[in-house]
Amino acid sequence: MTINRPGTINRPGTVNRRGALATALGALFTPSLSGQESTGRPRTSMGLCQYCARFAREMARAQGPAIDLFKPEPFFEHARALGAGGYQVALGVLEPRRAALLREQAEASGLYIEGIVRAPKKPSDLDRFDAEMKSAASVGAKVVRSTIFTGRRYEYFDSLESYRSHDARARRSLELAAPIAEKHRVAFAPENHKDHRIEERVKALQAIDSEYVGACVDTGNNFALLEDPVETVKALAPWAHAVHIKDQAVQLVPEGFLFGDIPLGEGFIDLKQIVAILRKSKPRIHFTLELLTRDPLLVPCLEPSYWRTFPDLPASDLARTLRTVRDHQAESLQYPSKLALTEQVELERENILRSIRYAAEVLGLRV
């Protein structure tokens, strides 16, 4: 499935939209792997992040308001039915029996669990953070993903002083989280989330110097900060505890470039090299798909506002980035906002399935 122009799906053959939608919703609560195996679809050791399923969640809620796909139990069924090897989801604070059932469920199916938590920003957050980390340990999670900044650096901050103030708070979050992560033996792994450039993030992790504080390595995000994806992964690999694997499509525009999530193998990122780097550094690390089916983001790197928090960013980084965009321009990008919800669900599911197939057949991320 590709998008030829905004909001228009080009299908290789006739697709029964009603049937595809029923399949997508039915996948939420598939009780066993037998039906999925019978399709011949490859299974993968790559997991699925809850953010991949925004439209499926919206549709499920429309069918039954009490259903929340981002709760651990239904998202487990969703990930398993699609052929994923694990899942990353916000666990919250779980009752002991519920945590035990989630752990049994995952172990019986051979799926890993990773949590998503809110970082502690001040001492009053520590009781909540401790309870969430305890729940993560109870379900067998070895790592939780988080963020330590609010918003994308080039959009959220209007001055260098504002950025530096938030940077200090972000580093404080790492300090607050470290003792609790060590206590529960669950790694706290903030994602490189279009916030720190790599030198900044590495220095912050070095300052903490804890085996339980590291990185959820996002394979695409730092390109929006004019950094090379492979070099980003090389720098973060020693601190990697989790991976958000994604591919990106790019197009030049007068303000800079458009940057859109795309199924694995269909963008410009050298995923084979990235997987090899991370596997060499951390042989047991899990790769989790984070493919957000959404309109492309604008990275306005040719606008003065972009540079407010980058006083020393080399012009050579801008030149390299724009050259990469020019050399890998996509003919078209996905614009799901122009589609009906049924088509959004279908596109989202197709994006995931294409990525699972690529992960299993090309990247070697097989069960």
Secondary structure, DSSP 8 states (H G I E B T S, - for coil): -EEEETTEEE-SS---HHHHHHHHHHGGG---SHHHHTTT----S-EEEGGGGHHHHHHHHHH-TT--TTSHHHHHHHHHHHT-SEEEEE--S--HHHHHHHHHHHHHHT-EEEEE-----SGGGHHHHHHHHHHHHHTT-SEEEE-SSSS-HHHH-SSHHHHHHHHHHHHHHHHHHHHHHHHHT-EEEEB--SSS-HHHHHHHHHHH--TTB-EEEESSGGGGGT--HHHHHHHHGGGEEEEEE-EEEEEEETTEEEEEEE-TTSSS--HHHHHHHHHHH-TT--EEE----S--EEE-TTSGGGGGG-TT--HHHHHHHHHHHHHTB-S----GGGS-HHHHHHHHHHHHHHHHHHHHHTS----
